[in-house]
Amino acid sequence: MATKTLIYKVARFNKEVYGKNLQDLLTTALNQRKNATSRKQEIGSSTNHFRLINGHTLNGEIRCGEFFDYTQGNGQPYAKIDNTASKLDVLTLPPPDSNSEFLHSILYFGVWKNSVILSQSLSLRVPQFEAYLNWLIIEECKLLGNGLAGDGDYLFLADYAPDKLQTEIFDTKDIEFHAPLFFENDQQKSNKANPAMAALRAIIPEELLPFTTKKK
């Protein structure tokens, strides 16, 4: 059974941001860096490993996008299947051309004000996205503080539960949607179901959604 886990976080700031929220700051940064490759962050000491926010759009009121990483020139390993061999040969498939790269992983996100919904991948998770936001918003675009992440202003993605639910929810950090999952669009439930469906469809490509909808 297919499973999708959505992580909910709230953006917090260590200093006053004068009425701004993460969505405001991220939108401004993306407008400053309109080309995808201008949002490319080098990772570690390697000059070939990069992360960046790729496509992004405003879906309703939610800023949605995809965040991925790759190593420049990295090939895709594959095994040559031979049912008679005691050991399968492992080979590397190079990128199809000099302008293409194989992606390690893709994370999908939605940001509304200071609320953040993430669909994590194996190697791109909350800490990596948080670090990238600090780099893009503070170091690159200098939208907060002195432009030095960790040495002045910074943001972090924190766990949160509404006050009225905090006494009922203790260790919940994510929500798992198990297929098949149905939202019933009757008149009584439409106000709750439709925004939920819209938010999920906004941050995750249609082909990756593990559920469908039905009408009574």
Residue frames as a rotation matrix with the C-alpha (Angstrom) as fourth column:
MET 1
0.576 0.818 0.000 0.00
0.818 -0.576 0.000 0.00
0.000 0.000 -1.000 0.00
ALA 2
-0.182 -0.649 0.739 1.40
0.608 -0.665 -0.434 3.38
0.773 0.370 0.516 -1.03
THR 3
0.464 0.257 -0.848 2.03
0.860 -0.359 0.362 5.91
-0.212 -0.897 -0.388 1.71
LYS 4
-0.027 -0.465 0.885 2.71
0.422 -0.807 -0.412 9.63
0.906 0.362 0.219 1.61
THR 5
0.139 -0.015 -0.990 3.87
0.978 -0.152 0.140 11.47
-0.153 -0.988 -0.007 4.71
LEU 6
0.284 -0.003 0.959 3.34
0.349 -0.931 -0.106 15.21
0.893 0.365 -0.264 4.95
ILE 7
-0.327 -0.496 -0.805 5.33
0.942 -0.100 -0.321 17.13
0.078 -0.863 0.500 7.55
TYR 8
0.631 0.551 0.546 3.85
0.456 -0.833 0.314 20.27
0.628 0.051 -0.777 9.07
LYS 9
-0.305 -0.759 -0.575 6.20
0.953 -0.242 -0.185 22.93
0.001 -0.604 0.797 10.46
VAL 10
0.877 0.480 -0.023 5.96
0.481 -0.875 0.051 26.56
0.004 -0.056 -0.998 11.51
ALA 11
0.044 -0.881 0.471 8.67
0.620 -0.346 -0.704 29.08
0.783 0.323 0.531 10.60
ARG 12
0.825 0.092 -0.558 10.12
0.530 -0.470 0.706 30.91
-0.198 -0.878 -0.437 13.61
PHE 13
0.386 -0.700 0.600 12.62
0.240 -0.552 -0.798 33.76
0.891 0.452 -0.045 13.69
ASN 14
-0.067 -0.494 -0.867 15.17
0.969 0.175 -0.175 34.53
0.238 -0.852 0.466 16.39
LYS 15
-0.831 -0.193 -0.521 14.55
0.342 -0.917 -0.205 38.27
-0.439 -0.349 0.828 16.03
GLU 16
0.121 0.905 -0.408 11.73
0.119 -0.421 -0.899 40.63
-0.985 0.060 -0.159 15.13
VAL 17
-0.649 -0.313 0.694 10.98
0.686 0.154 0.711 40.60
-0.329 0.937 0.114 11.38
TYR 18
-0.770 0.276 -0.575 8.63
-0.226 -0.961 -0.159 43.61
-0.597 0.007 0.802 11.44
GLY 19
0.101 0.986 -0.130 5.43
-0.611 -0.042 -0.791 41.98
-0.785 0.159 0.598 10.28
LYS 20
-0.092 -0.176 -0.980 7.00
-0.951 0.309 0.034 39.83
0.296 0.935 -0.196 7.56
ASN 21
0.553 0.231 0.801 6.50
-0.487 0.869 0.086 36.09
-0.676 -0.438 0.593 7.36
LEU 22
-0.306 -0.749 0.588 8.32
0.065 0.600 0.797 33.25
-0.950 0.282 -0.134 5.61
GLN 23
0.270 0.470 0.840 6.06
0.861 0.273 -0.429 33.40
-0.431 0.839 -0.331 2.57
ASP 24
0.968 0.054 -0.244 6.81
-0.021 -0.955 -0.297 37.13
-0.249 0.293 -0.923 2.11
LEU 25
0.259 -0.962 -0.087 10.54
-0.609 -0.232 0.759 36.60
-0.750 -0.143 -0.646 2.45
LEU 26
-0.276 -0.349 0.896 10.66
0.345 0.834 0.431 33.53
-0.897 0.428 -0.110 0.22
THR 27
0.614 0.578 0.538 8.58
0.720 -0.130 -0.682 35.21
-0.324 0.805 -0.496 -2.50
THR 28
0.865 -0.351 -0.358 10.89
-0.381 -0.924 -0.015 38.24
-0.325 0.150 -0.934 -2.47
ALA 29
-0.079 -0.954 0.289 13.97
-0.432 0.293 0.853 36.02
-0.899 -0.057 -0.435 -2.65
LEU 30
-0.102 0.104 0.989 12.56
0.665 0.747 -0.010 34.02
-0.740 0.657 -0.145 -5.56
ASN 31
0.889 0.431 0.153 11.71
0.413 -0.614 -0.673 37.23
-0.196 0.662 -0.724 -7.39
GLN 32
0.551 -0.776 -0.307 15.28
-0.644 -0.629 0.436 38.43
-0.531 -0.043 -0.846 -6.91
ARG 33
-0.626 -0.749 0.217 16.64
-0.484 0.591 0.645 35.13
-0.612 0.299 -0.733 -8.21
LYS 34
0.301 0.887 -0.350 14.33
-0.824 0.057 -0.563 34.48
-0.480 0.458 0.748 -11.15
ASN 35
0.190 -0.308 -0.932 16.57
-0.715 0.608 -0.346 31.97
0.673 0.732 -0.105 -12.93
ALA 36
0.956 0.255 -0.148 16.65
-0.108 0.770 0.629 28.56
0.274 -0.585 0.763 -11.28
THR 37
0.380 -0.884 -0.272 20.44
0.738 0.467 -0.486 28.27
0.557 -0.016 0.830 -11.48
SER 38
-0.228 -0.433 0.872 20.83
-0.186 -0.860 -0.476 31.63
0.956 -0.271 0.116 -9.71
ARG 39
0.515 0.454 0.727 19.31
-0.815 -0.004 0.580 29.89
0.266 -0.891 0.368 -6.67
LYS 40
0.630 -0.337 -0.700 21.97
0.111 0.931 -0.349 27.16
0.769 0.142 0.623 -6.75
GLN 41
0.667 -0.384 0.638 23.68
-0.744 -0.289 0.603 26.48
-0.047 -0.877 -0.479 -3.41
GLU 42
-0.033 -0.760 -0.649 27.00
-0.437 0.595 -0.675 24.66
0.899 0.261 -0.352 -3.26
ILE 43
0.901 0.419 0.115 26.99
-0.312 0.440 0.842 21.93
0.301 -0.794 0.528 -0.63
GLY 44
0.796 -0.605 0.008 29.95
0.358 0.483 0.799 21.34
-0.487 -0.633 0.601 1.63
SER 45
0.011 -0.907 -0.420 33.49
-0.237 -0.411 0.880 21.56
-0.971 0.090 -0.220 0.29
SER 46
-0.328 -0.082 0.941 32.49
0.756 0.574 0.313 19.98
-0.566 0.815 -0.126 -3.01
THR 47
-0.630 0.094 -0.771 32.10
-0.381 -0.902 0.201 22.32
-0.677 0.420 0.604 -5.96
ASN 48
-0.895 0.246 -0.371 29.95
-0.263 0.381 0.886 19.79
0.359 0.891 -0.277 -7.82
HIS 49
-0.541 0.729 -0.419 27.11
0.823 0.561 -0.088 19.15
0.171 -0.392 -0.904 -5.34
PHE 50
-0.930 0.242 0.277 24.21
-0.218 -0.969 0.117 21.62
0.297 0.048 0.954 -5.51
ARG 51
-0.426 0.885 -0.188 20.73
0.850 0.321 -0.417 22.22
-0.309 -0.337 -0.889 -4.09
LEU 52
-0.990 0.132 -0.050 18.12
-0.141 -0.940 0.309 24.62
-0.006 0.313 0.950 -5.39
ILE 53
-0.118 0.993 0.020 14.45
0.094 0.031 -0.995 25.51
-0.989 -0.116 -0.097 -5.47
ASN 54
-0.860 -0.168 0.482 13.39
0.459 0.158 0.874 24.71
-0.223 0.973 -0.059 -8.99
GLY 55
-0.503 0.742 0.442 9.82
0.278 -0.346 0.896 25.31
0.818 0.574 -0.032 -10.15
HIS 56
-0.757 0.349 -0.553 7.50
0.535 -0.156 -0.830 27.30
-0.376 -0.924 -0.069 -7.91
THR 57
-0.585 0.648 0.488 4.06
0.224 -0.450 0.865 28.83
0.780 0.615 0.118 -8.22
LEU 58
-0.840 0.448 0.305 1.29
-0.495 -0.407 -0.767 30.47
-0.220 -0.796 0.564 -6.22
ASN 59
-0.675 0.649 -0.353 -1.54
0.292 0.673 0.679 27.97
0.678 0.355 -0.644 -5.90
GLY 60
0.529 0.816 -0.231 -4.42
0.668 -0.233 0.707 29.84
0.523 -0.528 -0.669 -4.34
GLU 61
0.847 -0.258 0.464 -2.67
-0.446 -0.820 0.358 31.51
0.288 -0.511 -0.810 -1.41
ILE 62
0.737 -0.569 0.364 0.02
0.056 0.588 0.807 28.85
-0.673 -0.574 0.466 -1.03
ARG 63
0.348 -0.737 -0.579 3.53
-0.937 -0.285 -0.201 29.27
-0.017 0.613 -0.790 -2.46
CYS 64
0.806 0.022 0.591 4.35
-0.089 0.992 0.084 25.79
-0.584 -0.120 0.802 -3.76
GLY 65
0.442 -0.695 -0.567 7.53
-0.885 -0.233 -0.404 24.42
0.148 0.681 -0.718 -5.24
GLU 66
0.951 -0.247 -0.187 10.06
0.248 0.969 -0.021 21.66
0.186 -0.026 0.982 -5.64
PHE 67
0.522 -0.817 0.245 13.49
-0.833 -0.427 0.352 21.49
-0.183 -0.388 -0.903 -4.03
PHE 68
0.988 -0.153 -0.016 16.14
0.144 0.957 -0.253 19.14
0.054 0.247 0.967 -5.36
ASP 69
0.381 -0.923 -0.049 19.82
-0.634 -0.300 0.713 18.35
-0.673 -0.240 -0.700 -5.33
TYR 70
0.987 -0.154 0.055 22.31
0.143 0.654 -0.743 16.85
0.078 0.741 0.667 -7.74
THR 71
0.226 -0.970 -0.089 26.00
0.067 -0.075 0.995 16.25
-0.972 -0.230 0.048 -8.24
GLN 72
0.543 -0.007 -0.840 27.30
-0.736 -0.486 -0.472 17.71
-0.405 0.874 -0.268 -11.48
GLY 73
-0.110 -0.589 -0.801 28.37
-0.916 0.374 -0.149 15.02
0.387 0.717 -0.580 -13.92
ASN 74
-0.548 -0.091 0.832 27.23
-0.620 0.712 -0.330 12.22
-0.562 -0.697 -0.446 -11.62
GLY 75
-0.665 0.272 -0.696 26.13
-0.497 0.534 0.684 9.05
0.558 0.801 -0.219 -13.42
GLN 76
0.268 0.834 0.483 23.22
-0.963 0.242 0.117 6.79
-0.019 -0.496 0.868 -12.57
PRO 77
-0.761 -0.609 0.225 24.32
-0.611 0.789 0.067 3.31
-0.219 -0.087 -0.972 -11.43
TYR 78
0.445 0.882 -0.153 22.46
-0.895 0.431 -0.117 0.27
-0.037 0.189 0.981 -12.71
ALA 79
-0.300 -0.483 0.822 22.86
-0.464 0.827 0.317 -3.50
-0.834 -0.286 -0.473 -12.58
LYS 80
-0.311 0.138 -0.940 22.98
-0.898 0.280 0.339 -5.73
0.310 0.950 0.037 -15.63
ILE 81
0.257 0.537 0.804 20.62
-0.789 0.597 -0.147 -8.62
-0.559 -0.596 0.577 -14.85
ASP 82
-0.233 -0.352 -0.907 22.01
-0.745 0.664 -0.066 -12.05
0.625 0.660 -0.417 -15.69
ASN 83
0.651 0.639 0.411 20.18
-0.752 0.467 0.464 -15.05
0.105 -0.611 0.785 -14.20
THR 84
0.828 -0.397 -0.397 23.24
0.294 0.909 -0.295 -17.28
0.478 0.127 0.869 -14.74
ALA 85
-0.026 -0.905 0.424 25.81
-0.057 -0.422 -0.905 -14.99
0.998 -0.047 -0.040 -13.09
SER 86
0.077 -0.044 -0.996 27.05
0.931 0.362 0.056 -15.33
0.358 -0.931 0.069 -9.50
LYS 87
-0.303 -0.188 -0.934 27.62
0.571 -0.821 -0.019 -11.58
-0.763 -0.539 0.356 -9.44
LEU 88
0.635 0.610 0.474 25.75
0.757 -0.368 -0.541 -8.90
-0.156 0.702 -0.695 -11.37
ASP 89
-0.476 -0.792 0.382 27.78
0.855 -0.518 -0.008 -6.29
0.205 0.323 0.924 -13.20
VAL 90
0.449 0.547 -0.707 27.21
0.673 -0.727 -0.135 -2.74
-0.588 -0.415 -0.695 -11.94
LEU 91
-0.382 -0.520 0.764 27.64
0.900 -0.398 0.179 -0.02
0.212 0.756 0.620 -14.53
THR 92
-0.313 0.226 -0.922 27.10
0.405 -0.846 -0.345 3.73
-0.859 -0.482 0.173 -14.63
LEU 93
0.177 0.475 0.862 24.82
0.982 -0.149 -0.120 5.50
0.072 0.867 -0.493 -17.06
PRO 94
-0.802 -0.522 -0.289 26.13
0.544 -0.839 0.008 9.02
-0.247 -0.151 0.957 -17.79
PRO 95
-0.043 0.773 -0.633 23.77
0.010 -0.633 -0.774 12.02
-0.999 -0.040 0.019 -18.21
PRO 96
0.512 0.351 0.784 22.36
0.689 0.377 -0.619 12.14
-0.513 0.857 -0.049 -21.75
ASP 97
0.394 -0.431 0.812 24.20
0.606 -0.542 -0.582 15.38
0.691 0.721 0.048 -22.57
SER 98
-0.600 -0.789 -0.136 26.32
0.647 -0.377 -0.663 18.15
0.471 -0.486 0.736 -21.03
ASN 99
-0.651 0.423 0.630 23.23
-0.463 -0.879 0.112 20.18
0.601 -0.218 0.769 -20.12
SER 100
0.471 0.852 -0.229 21.52
-0.375 0.428 0.822 17.41
0.798 -0.302 0.521 -18.14
GLU 101
-0.676 -0.627 0.386 22.03
-0.625 0.212 -0.751 16.07
0.389 -0.750 -0.535 -14.62
PHE 102
-0.157 0.579 -0.800 20.61
0.391 0.781 0.488 13.13
0.907 -0.236 -0.349 -12.71
LEU 103
0.084 0.286 0.955 18.77
-0.708 -0.657 0.259 14.23
0.701 -0.697 0.147 -9.56
HIS 104
-0.902 -0.389 -0.188 19.52
-0.114 0.632 -0.766 12.63
0.417 -0.670 -0.615 -6.21
SER 105
-0.532 0.709 -0.463 16.20
0.832 0.334 -0.443 13.52
-0.159 -0.621 -0.768 -4.65
ILE 106
-0.583 0.434 0.687 13.18
0.070 -0.815 0.575 15.87
0.809 0.383 0.445 -4.79
LEU 107
-0.675 0.438 -0.593 11.30
0.652 -0.020 -0.758 17.47
-0.344 -0.899 -0.272 -1.89
TYR 108
-0.300 0.666 0.683 7.93
0.517 -0.488 0.703 19.17
0.801 0.565 -0.198 -2.47
PHE 109
-0.745 -0.018 -0.667 6.80
0.626 -0.365 -0.689 22.07
-0.230 -0.931 0.283 -0.30
GLY 110
0.123 0.761 0.637 3.97
0.617 -0.561 0.552 24.51
0.777 0.325 -0.539 0.30
VAL 111
-0.765 -0.399 -0.505 4.36
0.643 -0.497 -0.582 27.75
-0.019 -0.771 0.637 2.29
TRP 112
0.183 0.825 0.535 1.46
0.514 -0.544 0.663 29.85
0.838 0.154 -0.523 3.54
LYS 113
0.770 -0.061 0.635 2.49
-0.456 -0.748 0.482 32.76
0.446 -0.661 -0.604 5.79
ASN 114
-0.160 -0.879 0.449 4.61
-0.984 0.108 -0.139 30.95
0.074 -0.464 -0.883 8.40
SER 115
0.469 0.375 0.800 3.05
-0.434 0.886 -0.161 27.52
-0.769 -0.272 0.579 7.86
VAL 116
-0.286 -0.652 -0.702 5.12
-0.958 0.186 0.218 24.99
-0.011 0.735 -0.678 5.92
ILE 117
0.699 0.451 0.555 4.00
-0.389 0.891 -0.235 21.62
-0.600 -0.052 0.798 4.53
LEU 118
-0.210 -0.875 -0.436 6.71
-0.956 0.089 0.280 19.27
-0.206 0.475 -0.855 3.26
SER 119
0.966 0.253 0.062 6.74
-0.230 0.941 -0.246 16.00
-0.121 0.224 0.967 1.38
GLN 120
0.248 -0.961 0.119 10.23
-0.754 -0.115 0.647 14.77
-0.608 -0.251 -0.753 2.23
SER 121
0.698 -0.170 -0.695 12.46
-0.439 0.666 -0.603 12.42
0.566 0.726 0.390 0.25
LEU 122
0.751 -0.416 -0.513 15.19
0.581 0.785 0.213 10.04
0.314 -0.458 0.832 1.35
SER 123
-0.197 -0.963 -0.182 17.99
0.970 -0.165 -0.179 12.62
0.142 -0.211 0.967 1.34
LEU 124
-0.748 0.027 0.663 16.12
0.024 -0.997 0.068 15.94
0.663 0.067 0.746 1.39
ARG 125
-0.033 0.681 -0.731 14.36
0.915 0.314 0.251 16.52
0.401 -0.661 -0.634 4.68
VAL 126
0.865 0.498 -0.068 13.43
0.478 -0.772 0.420 19.36
0.157 -0.396 -0.905 7.03
PRO 127
0.425 -0.739 -0.523 17.03
0.368 -0.387 0.845 20.21
-0.827 -0.552 0.108 8.10
GLN 128
-0.515 -0.645 0.565 18.25
0.767 -0.053 0.639 20.49
-0.382 0.763 0.522 4.51
PHE 129
0.103 0.637 0.763 15.31
0.811 -0.499 0.307 22.69
0.576 0.587 -0.568 3.47
GLU 130
0.873 0.184 -0.451 15.72
0.455 -0.639 0.620 24.85
-0.173 -0.747 -0.642 6.59
ALA 131
-0.010 -0.967 -0.256 19.44
0.510 -0.225 0.830 25.33
-0.860 -0.123 0.495 5.87
TYR 132
-0.489 -0.143 0.860 18.67
0.869 -0.162 0.467 26.26
0.072 0.976 0.204 2.27
LEU 133
0.561 0.769 0.305 16.06
0.704 -0.638 0.314 28.85
0.436 0.038 -0.899 3.29
ASN 134
0.682 -0.397 -0.614 18.60
0.342 -0.569 0.748 30.49
-0.646 -0.720 -0.253 5.62
TRP 135
-0.389 -0.888 0.246 21.15
0.626 -0.059 0.778 30.53
-0.676 0.456 0.578 2.83
LEU 136
-0.321 0.312 0.894 18.80
0.883 -0.242 0.402 31.93
0.342 0.919 -0.198 0.17
ILE 137
0.650 0.737 0.184 16.93
0.610 -0.651 0.451 34.47
0.452 -0.181 -0.874 2.27
ILE 138
0.874 -0.306 -0.377 19.74
0.161 -0.550 0.819 35.67
-0.458 -0.777 -0.432 4.54
GLU 139
-0.014 -0.999 0.035 23.09
0.364 0.028 0.931 35.02
-0.931 0.025 0.364 2.90
GLU 140
-0.505 -0.209 0.837 22.20
0.848 0.059 0.527 35.43
-0.160 0.976 0.147 -0.75
CYS 141
0.027 0.647 0.762 19.35
0.697 -0.558 0.449 37.95
0.716 0.520 -0.466 -0.77
LYS 142
-0.850 -0.497 -0.177 20.19
0.455 -0.523 -0.721 39.64
0.266 -0.693 0.670 2.56
LEU 143
-0.133 0.915 0.381 16.55
0.071 -0.374 0.925 40.06
0.989 0.150 -0.015 3.50
LEU 144
0.916 0.360 -0.175 17.22
0.186 0.004 0.982 39.67
0.355 -0.933 -0.064 7.22
GLY 145
0.782 -0.573 -0.245 19.91
0.302 0.004 0.953 40.90
-0.545 -0.820 0.176 9.58
ASN 146
0.301 -0.804 -0.513 23.51
-0.588 -0.580 0.563 41.22
-0.751 0.132 -0.647 8.47
GLY 147
0.588 -0.003 -0.809 23.44
-0.774 0.288 -0.563 38.57
0.235 0.957 0.168 5.76
LEU 148
-0.565 -0.793 -0.228 25.30
-0.636 0.595 -0.491 35.98
0.525 -0.132 -0.841 7.84
ALA 149
0.495 0.788 -0.366 23.19
-0.382 0.576 0.723 32.95
0.780 -0.218 0.586 8.70
GLY 150
0.522 -0.243 -0.817 23.91
0.676 0.703 0.222 31.75
0.521 -0.668 0.531 12.24
ASP 151
-0.548 -0.791 -0.271 25.72
0.815 -0.432 -0.387 34.97
0.190 -0.433 0.881 13.15
GLY 152
-0.942 0.334 0.042 22.72
-0.336 -0.927 -0.165 37.27
-0.016 -0.169 0.985 13.37
ASP 153
0.016 0.998 0.062 19.16
-0.901 0.041 -0.432 36.74
-0.434 -0.049 0.900 12.24
TYR 154
-0.938 -0.202 -0.280 18.09
-0.316 0.830 0.460 33.24
0.140 0.520 -0.842 11.31
LEU 155
0.094 0.995 0.027 14.93
-0.986 0.089 0.140 31.22
0.137 -0.040 0.990 10.84
PHE 156
-0.938 -0.321 0.135 14.04
-0.337 0.934 -0.120 27.69
-0.087 -0.158 -0.984 11.82
LEU 157
-0.203 0.869 -0.452 11.21
-0.563 0.275 0.780 25.28
0.802 0.412 0.433 11.12
ALA 158
-0.844 -0.111 0.525 9.59
-0.535 0.242 -0.809 24.24
-0.037 -0.964 -0.264 14.38
ASP 159
-0.678 0.668 -0.305 6.96
0.597 0.744 0.300 21.72
0.427 0.022 -0.904 15.42
TYR 160
-0.862 0.452 0.230 3.59
-0.507 -0.791 -0.342 23.21
0.027 -0.412 0.911 16.36
ALA 161
-0.560 0.810 -0.176 0.16
0.736 0.583 0.344 22.18
0.382 0.063 -0.922 17.53
PRO 162
-0.119 0.590 0.799 -2.80
-0.123 -0.807 0.578 24.54
0.985 -0.029 0.168 18.18
ASP 163
-0.692 -0.214 0.689 -3.26
-0.650 -0.231 -0.724 25.40
0.314 -0.949 0.021 21.83
LYS 164
0.185 0.883 0.432 -6.55
-0.972 0.230 -0.054 23.53
-0.147 -0.409 0.900 22.12
LEU 165
0.828 0.103 -0.551 -4.91
-0.298 0.913 -0.278 20.34
0.474 0.394 0.787 20.79
GLN 166
-0.103 -0.990 0.096 -1.65
-0.648 -0.007 -0.761 20.46
0.754 -0.141 -0.641 22.73
THR 167
-0.231 0.069 0.970 -3.18
-0.911 0.336 -0.241 18.56
-0.343 -0.939 -0.015 25.62
GLU 168
0.723 0.581 0.373 -4.28
-0.390 0.789 -0.474 15.80
-0.570 0.197 0.798 23.24
ILE 169
0.878 -0.473 -0.076 -1.25
0.121 0.373 -0.920 15.60
0.463 0.798 0.385 20.91
PHE 170
0.800 -0.599 0.032 2.10
-0.120 -0.107 0.987 14.79
-0.588 -0.794 -0.158 22.48
ASP 171
-0.140 -0.963 0.229 4.60
-0.004 0.232 0.973 13.20
-0.990 0.135 -0.036 20.10
THR 172
0.560 0.424 0.712 2.98
0.665 0.281 -0.691 13.67
-0.493 0.861 -0.125 16.68
LYS 173
-0.231 -0.712 -0.663 5.41
-0.053 -0.671 0.739 15.08
-0.971 0.206 0.117 14.11
ASP 174
-0.879 -0.016 -0.476 3.86
-0.472 -0.105 0.876 13.94
-0.064 0.994 0.085 10.86
ILE 175
0.134 0.958 0.252 0.66
-0.590 0.281 -0.757 12.65
-0.796 -0.047 0.603 9.29
GLU 176
-0.889 -0.422 0.179 0.56
-0.141 0.623 0.769 9.59
-0.436 0.659 -0.613 7.06
PHE 177
0.114 0.906 -0.408 -2.01
-0.880 -0.098 -0.465 9.25
-0.461 0.412 0.786 4.29
HIS 178
-0.688 -0.322 0.650 -2.57
-0.109 0.932 0.345 5.59
-0.717 0.167 -0.677 3.38
ALA 179
-0.568 0.476 -0.671 -4.12
-0.803 -0.140 0.580 4.72
0.182 0.868 0.462 0.02
PRO 180
-0.363 0.381 0.851 -6.98
0.605 -0.598 0.526 4.62
0.709 0.705 -0.013 -0.70
LEU 181
-0.686 0.163 -0.709 -8.02
0.538 -0.543 -0.645 7.82
-0.491 -0.824 0.285 1.06
PHE 182
-0.300 0.685 0.664 -11.32
0.806 -0.190 0.560 9.49
0.510 0.703 -0.495 0.21
PHE 183
-0.923 0.178 -0.341 -12.61
0.038 -0.839 -0.542 13.00
-0.383 -0.513 0.768 0.83
GLU 184
-0.300 0.898 0.323 -16.40
0.950 0.313 0.011 13.08
-0.091 0.310 -0.946 0.63
ASN 185
-0.974 -0.171 0.150 -17.56
0.203 -0.950 0.236 16.28
0.103 0.261 0.960 -1.00
ASP 186
-0.041 0.999 -0.036 -21.06
0.922 0.052 0.383 16.51
0.384 -0.017 -0.923 0.45
GLN 187
0.333 0.254 0.908 -22.47
0.162 -0.964 0.210 19.85
0.929 0.077 -0.362 1.50
GLN 188
0.992 0.127 -0.010 -21.80
0.025 -0.121 0.992 19.28
0.124 -0.985 -0.123 5.17
LYS 189
0.548 -0.836 -0.019 -18.11
0.527 0.328 0.784 18.44
-0.649 -0.440 0.620 4.73
SER 190
0.623 -0.300 0.723 -17.15
0.712 -0.167 -0.682 20.54
0.325 0.939 0.110 1.70
ASN 191
0.852 -0.292 0.434 -15.71
-0.354 -0.933 0.068 23.44
0.384 -0.212 -0.899 3.72
LYS 192
0.504 -0.690 0.519 -13.24
-0.525 0.232 0.819 21.08
-0.685 -0.686 -0.245 5.36
ALA 193
0.468 -0.301 0.831 -12.51
0.489 0.871 0.040 18.67
-0.736 0.388 0.555 2.53
ASN 194
0.866 -0.043 0.499 -11.88
0.467 -0.290 -0.836 21.05
0.181 0.956 -0.231 -0.34
PRO 195
0.719 -0.662 0.211 -9.11
-0.675 -0.738 -0.017 23.18
0.167 -0.130 -0.977 1.30
ALA 196
0.316 -0.610 0.727 -7.38
-0.404 0.607 0.685 20.00
-0.859 -0.510 -0.055 2.47
MET 197
0.542 -0.058 0.838 -7.47
0.642 0.672 -0.369 18.48
-0.542 0.738 0.401 -0.99
ALA 198
0.947 -0.163 0.276 -6.32
0.084 -0.704 -0.705 21.74
0.310 0.691 -0.653 -2.59
ALA 199
0.569 -0.771 0.286 -3.31
-0.780 -0.396 0.484 21.97
-0.260 -0.499 -0.827 -0.26
LEU 200
0.215 -0.481 0.850 -2.24
-0.007 0.870 0.494 18.38
-0.977 -0.112 0.184 -0.96
ARG 201
0.628 0.074 0.775 -2.67
0.731 0.283 -0.620 18.70
-0.265 0.956 0.124 -4.71
ALA 202
0.970 -0.244 0.014 -0.77
-0.229 -0.926 -0.300 22.00
0.087 0.288 -0.954 -4.66
ILE 203
0.335 -0.915 0.226 2.48
-0.871 -0.210 0.443 20.59
-0.358 -0.345 -0.868 -3.29
ILE 204
-0.351 -0.445 0.824 2.53
-0.147 0.895 0.421 17.04
-0.925 0.027 -0.379 -4.70
PRO 205
-0.729 0.055 -0.682 2.37
-0.684 -0.077 0.725 16.16
-0.013 0.996 0.093 -8.42
GLU 206
0.239 0.970 -0.046 -0.82
-0.971 0.238 -0.030 14.40
-0.018 0.052 0.999 -9.47
GLU 207
0.356 -0.104 -0.929 0.94
-0.409 0.876 -0.255 11.16
0.840 0.470 0.270 -10.40
LEU 208
-0.683 -0.686 -0.250 2.42
-0.037 0.375 -0.926 10.85
0.730 -0.623 -0.282 -6.89
LEU 209
-0.348 0.625 0.699 -0.84
-0.929 -0.332 -0.166 11.35
0.128 -0.707 0.696 -4.99
PRO 210
-0.977 -0.105 -0.187 -1.84
-0.084 0.989 -0.120 8.09
0.198 -0.102 -0.975 -3.27
PHE 211
-0.532 0.845 -0.062 -5.57
0.415 0.196 -0.889 8.87
-0.738 -0.498 -0.454 -3.08
THR 212
-0.756 0.406 0.514 -8.58
0.438 -0.270 0.857 9.85
0.487 0.873 0.026 -5.13
THR 213
-0.828 0.560 0.028 -11.78
-0.432 -0.605 -0.668 11.79
-0.357 -0.566 0.743 -4.54
LYS 214
-0.729 0.676 0.106 -15.39
0.612 0.575 0.544 10.77
0.307 0.461 -0.833 -4.85
LYS 215
-0.742 0.599 0.302 -18.76
-0.622 -0.782 0.022 12.44
0.249 -0.172 0.953 -4.73
LYS 216
-0.720 0.572 0.392 -21.85
0.070 0.623 -0.779 11.10
-0.690 -0.534 -0.489 -3.03
